[in-house]
Amino acid sequence: MSYPPVGKNNRVLVTGGSGFIGAALCKLLLLRGYQVWVLSRHPERVRPRLDAAVRLASSLEDLGAVDFGAIINLAGKPMAESRWSTAVKQALRDSRIDLTYALLAWCQERQQFPPVLINGSAIGIYGNGADRILTESSPTGDDFAARLCADWEEAAAGFAAHGVRVCMLRTGVVLDREGGALARMLPAFRWGLGGRLGTGEHFMSWIHRQDLLQIIIRLLEDESLSGAFNATAPEACRNRDFTRQLAECLHRPAIFPMPAPILRLLFGEFADGLLLASQRVHPERLLQIGFTFSYPGLKDAFSAILKKV
């Protein structure tokens, strides 16, 4: 199928634009000459995190008749913020799926669809894969995180019926110093109090934030691409190796494991759904299109991140 190009329409709407990934993405888009709008319910709170050139809107209606060349939909309540109570699970779904359907309805009402939608997702869509190598063609799982991702992708797929090129970004653990999982882990590891989770045998699939941003740019600008893409580095590793390499980069031991029963006691379903799930994900489609990772290996990624001032 051929898709309309982004062309000269350099206006991009970003949801989740003030977050760990979104704020860095907005900065990169501006550097590449795009005009950037961020949708946020609390624009006054997020303004300090964003470049002055970023335009803010508190609702879709506030965007008026702006015709966008792309929508990058990254919004969603953080998965690791708290235990997955019934209310939290609903909020996790609503903040992703309901917003995506709202974007679709807004485009339908205006009869203006962007040439491309890049939609967030996660490798959680595969569930617990044990030691199996997971590619974009692997079956989806059936736990809460997997159903959430699958339903989010289904909502985004509704844009395709209107000729929109839809790309799904199945993201792994995003690494950088300023946020995400690594920022939460660093204090304990700096004090020499870090260690593996459970047995440490489960696979972790990760990606440096800079590589993730370049993937988004590639999907945005390459009009031949659509469908799901595993946004993970080529070299997945076991949790014991991840924690060992992090400790080594900090010149600290990693001798304080967190047993699985304790994790389940502390975090409930979230422990098995995210912390202990084994996901050996391979970025097959990105490698097929010749994408070059700046940080394919964990040691180089940690070294680059931890040497930052």
C-alpha positions in Angstrom: 0.0 0.0 0.0 1.3 3.5 -0.8 0.9 6.3 1.7 0.8 10.0 1.5 4.1 11.5 2.4 4.8 13.9 5.3 6.1 16.2 2.6 6.3 19.8 3.4 3.9 19.6 6.3 6.4 19.6 9.2 3.8 20.1 11.9 3.9 17.3 14.5 1.5 16.6 17.4 3.1 14.7 20.3 1.2 13.2 23.2 3.2 12.3 26.2 5.6 15.1 25.1 6.7 16.1 28.5 7.9 12.6 29.7 11.2 10.9 29.8 11.1 10.0 26.1 8.7 12.7 24.8 10.6 15.8 26.0 13.9 14.5 24.4 12.0 13.7 21.2 10.5 17.2 21.1 14.0 18.7 21.3 15.2 16.5 18.5 12.2 17.3 16.3 12.8 21.0 16.7 16.5 20.6 15.8 15.4 18.8 12.6 13.1 21.7 11.6 9.7 20.4 12.7 7.1 22.5 14.3 6.0 20.7 17.5 2.7 20.8 19.4 2.4 18.9 22.7 -1.0 17.8 24.1 -1.1 18.1 27.9 -3.9 18.4 30.4 -1.6 20.6 32.5 0.4 22.9 30.2 1.5 25.2 33.0 3.2 22.2 34.7 5.0 20.9 31.7 6.1 24.2 30.2 9.4 24.3 32.2 10.4 20.9 30.8 10.0 21.9 27.2 11.7 24.3 24.7 10.0 27.6 24.3 9.4 26.8 20.7 7.1 23.9 21.6 3.4 24.9 21.4 1.1 23.5 24.1 -2.5 22.6 24.0 -4.6 21.4 26.9 -7.2 19.7 24.7 -7.7 18.6 21.2 -10.2 21.4 20.7 -7.5 23.9 21.5 -5.6 22.8 18.4 -8.2 24.4 16.2 -7.8 23.8 12.5 -4.1 23.0 12.6 -3.3 20.3 9.9 -0.7 18.0 11.2 1.8 16.0 9.1 2.3 13.5 11.9 1.0 12.4 15.3 3.4 10.7 17.7 1.2 9.1 20.4 3.3 8.3 23.5 1.0 9.3 26.3 0.2 6.9 29.1 0.3 6.6 32.8 3.7 5.0 33.9 3.5 1.3 34.2 5.9 1.1 37.1 4.5 3.9 39.3 2.5 1.7 41.7 0.9 -1.7 42.4 -1.6 -2.7 39.8 -4.8 -2.3 41.7 -8.1 -2.5 39.8 -8.2 1.3 39.7 -4.6 1.6 38.5 -5.2 -0.9 35.8 -8.1 1.0 34.5 -6.1 4.3 34.5 -3.3 2.5 32.6 -5.7 1.5 30.0 -7.7 4.8 29.8 -4.6 6.9 29.5 -3.5 5.0 26.4 -6.4 3.4 24.7 -9.1 6.0 25.4 -6.8 8.8 24.3 -6.0 7.0 21.0 -9.7 6.5 20.2 -10.2 10.2 21.1 -7.5 11.1 18.6 -9.1 9.0 15.9 -12.6 10.5 16.6 -11.0 14.0 16.5 -9.5 13.3 13.1 -12.7 11.8 11.8 -14.7 14.8 13.0 -12.3 17.2 11.2 -11.9 15.0 8.2 -8.2 15.7 8.5 -5.9 12.7 9.0 -2.1 12.9 9.3 0.0 11.0 6.8 1.6 9.0 9.6 0.8 7.9 13.2 3.6 6.6 15.3 2.0 4.9 18.3 3.5 3.7 21.5 3.4 0.1 22.6 5.8 -2.1 24.5 7.5 -5.5 24.4 5.1 -6.5 27.2 2.8 -7.4 24.3 4.6 -10.8 24.1 4.0 -11.7 27.7 6.6 -14.0 29.4 8.5 -15.6 26.6 11.0 -17.5 28.7 14.1 -18.1 26.6 12.4 -17.9 23.2 13.6 -15.3 20.8 10.6 -12.9 20.2 10.2 -11.1 16.9 7.5 -8.9 15.6 5.7 -12.0 14.2 5.7 -13.8 17.6 2.3 -14.4 19.2 1.0 -12.0 21.8 0.7 -12.9 25.5 -2.4 -13.1 27.6 -1.4 -11.3 30.9 -2.5 -7.8 31.8 0.4 -6.0 30.2 0.1 -8.0 27.0 -3.6 -7.3 26.6 -3.1 -3.6 27.3 -0.5 -3.3 24.5 -2.5 -5.4 22.1 -5.6 -3.2 22.7 -3.6 -0.1 22.4 -2.3 -1.2 19.0 -5.8 -2.2 17.9 -7.0 1.3 18.7 -4.1 2.8 16.7 -4.8 0.5 13.8 -8.1 2.3 13.3 -6.2 5.1 11.6 -5.0 2.7 8.8 -8.6 2.5 7.5 -8.3 6.2 6.6 -5.0 5.8 4.6 -2.7 6.7 7.5 0.7 5.0 7.7 0.6 3.5 11.2 3.8 2.4 13.0 3.7 0.6 16.4 6.7 1.2 18.6 7.2 -1.9 20.8 9.6 -0.4 23.3 11.9 -2.3 25.7 13.4 -0.9 28.9 14.6 2.6 27.9 18.0 3.5 29.4 19.3 7.0 30.2 20.3 8.8 33.3 17.5 11.3 33.5 14.6 8.9 34.0 13.1 5.5 33.4 14.1 2.3 35.1 17.8 3.1 35.3 17.2 6.4 37.2 15.3 4.4 39.8 18.0 1.7 40.0 21.0 4.0 40.3 20.8 5.1 43.9 20.8 1.6 45.3 23.6 0.5 43.0 25.7 3.6 43.8 25.5 2.6 47.4 26.5 -1.0 46.6 23.1 -2.3 47.5 22.0 -3.5 44.1 21.6 -7.0 42.8 19.6 -9.3 40.5 15.9 -9.7 40.6 14.7 -13.2 41.5 17.0 -15.8 40.1 18.3 -13.3 37.5 17.8 -15.8 34.7 15.0 -13.9 32.9 15.9 -11.9 29.8 15.7 -8.2 29.7 15.4 -6.3 26.4 16.6 -2.7 26.6 17.4 0.3 24.4 19.4 3.5 24.9 17.1 6.5 24.7 19.2 8.0 21.9 18.7 5.0 19.8 15.0 5.0 20.5 14.7 8.6 19.4 16.5 7.8 16.1 14.1 4.9 15.5 11.2 7.3 15.9 12.8 9.7 13.4 13.3 6.9 10.9 9.7 5.7 11.2 8.6 9.3 10.8 10.6 10.1 7.7 10.7 6.8 5.9 7.4 6.6 4.0 7.9 2.9 3.2 7.6 1.7 6.8 4.5 0.7 8.6 3.4 -1.9 11.2 5.0 -3.1 14.4 8.7 -2.6 15.2 10.6 -4.0 18.2 12.4 -1.0 19.6 15.1 -2.9 21.5 18.9 -3.2 21.2 20.0 -6.4 19.3 21.7 -7.8 22.4 19.2 -8.8 25.0 20.7 -10.0 28.3 19.7 -11.9 31.4 18.9 -9.8 34.5 21.9 -11.1 36.3 24.2 -9.9 33.6 22.4 -6.5 33.4 22.8 -5.9 37.1 26.4 -7.2 37.1 27.4 -4.9 34.3 25.7 -1.9 35.9 27.5 -2.5 39.1 30.8 -3.0 37.4 30.4 0.4 35.5 29.9 2.0 38.9 32.8 0.0 40.5 30.4 -1.4 43.1 29.4 -5.0 44.0 25.9 -6.4 43.1 25.5 -8.8 46.0 22.0 -7.9 47.3 19.5 -9.9 45.2 15.8 -9.3 45.6 14.0 -12.7 45.9 11.0 -13.2 43.8 8.6 -13.8 46.8 9.6 -10.4 48.2 9.0 -8.7 44.9 5.6 -10.3 44.7 4.8 -9.2 48.2 5.9 -5.7 47.5 4.5 -5.2 44.0 1.8 -7.9 43.5 0.9 -8.7 39.8 3.3 -5.9 38.7 6.3 -8.1 39.8 5.4 -11.0 37.5 4.1 -8.7 34.7 7.2 -6.5 34.4 10.0 -7.2 36.9 10.3 -11.0 36.5 8.9 -11.6 33.0 11.5 -12.9 30.5 11.4 -11.1 27.2 14.2 -12.0 24.8 13.2 -9.6 22.1 15.0 -9.2 18.7 14.6 -6.1 16.6 14.2 -8.1 13.4 12.4 -5.5 11.3 14.8 -2.6 12.3 17.8 -4.8 11.3 16.1 -5.7 8.0 15.8 -2.1 7.0 19.4 -1.4 7.9 18.9 0.6 11.1 22.2 1.2 12.8 22.2 1.1 16.6 24.7 3.5 18.3 24.5 1.3 21.4 23.9 -2.3 20.4 25.7 -3.6 23.5 24.9 -3.0 27.2 28.5 -2.2 28.2 28.8 0.7 25.7 25.3 2.0 26.7 26.1 2.0 30.4 29.5 3.6 29.8 28.0 6.4 27.7 25.2 7.1 30.2 27.2 7.0 33.3 30.1 9.2 32.1 27.6 12.1 31.6 28.2 15.1 33.8 
